[in-house]
Amino acid sequence: METYTLLREFADSWMLLFLFIFFVGVIVWAFRPSSSSTYEDVANIPLRNEDKPATSEEART
């Protein structure tokens, strides 16, 4: 069997299945219920300290 044909059959079957399962896993991990508080905290970073830059103590919290 030719190398190209063998790799083509592998890519069309098992690798496609692996990549699909990986994609679904990443989506499930990103939208898990316990991550919403983390995403809200990160989304609010630009809205903190509107009047002045953060001091070094404020930046640590």
Secondary structure, DSSP 4 states (H G I P E B T S, - for coil): --HHHHHHHHIIIIIHHHHHHHHHHHHHHHT-GGGHHHHHHHHTGGGS-SSSPPPHHHHH-
